[in-house]
Amino acid sequence: MTPEDISSLRRLIVDVPDWPTPGVVFKDITPLLASADALRQVVDAVTEPYLGVGIDKVAGIEARGFLFAGPVAYHLDAGLVPVRKPDKLPRAVLTRSYDLEYGSNTLAVHADAFAPGDKVLIVDDVLATGGTAAAAVDLVQQAGATVIGIAVLMELSFLAGRAALPDVPVSSLLTI
């Protein structure tokens, strides 16, 4: 992507102060999603480094990661695995708890979502503290699959999330 493309995408992300809790500045990506051109640019840019790598599954992290993971999986001719919050999946699950910048949570995947040896790309909207991404990596590895990379729309570099992912390549389109 060109610097102009990056600037255009940045302008479509709206800061919402004190949401969901005081002191947090939420990054609202709905204007970006509403732009067909911006959405296409993001999906193409996230997908491009993984074309021809042989990705078997794309794991999309709830909730906004789902919005990018589906079209990325389609372009990579890969399956899509939803990584969900607790009590959202109807069959046997693997779970992993983690800390957020403003609390804690748990992620789950169906226990049979990944086959041993599957090559997996994890997709989310934001990399913040790295807790959510690290939990997703752990779930993929519990199933015997291999994480090839983590792709995010934006990285909040001041929260140093990459430090929680020392052994996994991380790509982000926007660094804030």
Secondary structure, DSSP 8 states (H G I E B T S, - for coil): --HHHHHHHHHT-EEEET-SSTT-EEEE-HHHHH-HHHHHHHHHHHHGGGTTS---EEEEETTHHHHHHHHHHHHHT-EEEEEB-TT--SS-EEEEEEEETTEEEEEEEETTSS-TT-EEEEEEEEESSSHHHHHHHHHHHHTT-EEEEEEEEEE-GGG-GGGG-TTS-EEEEEE-
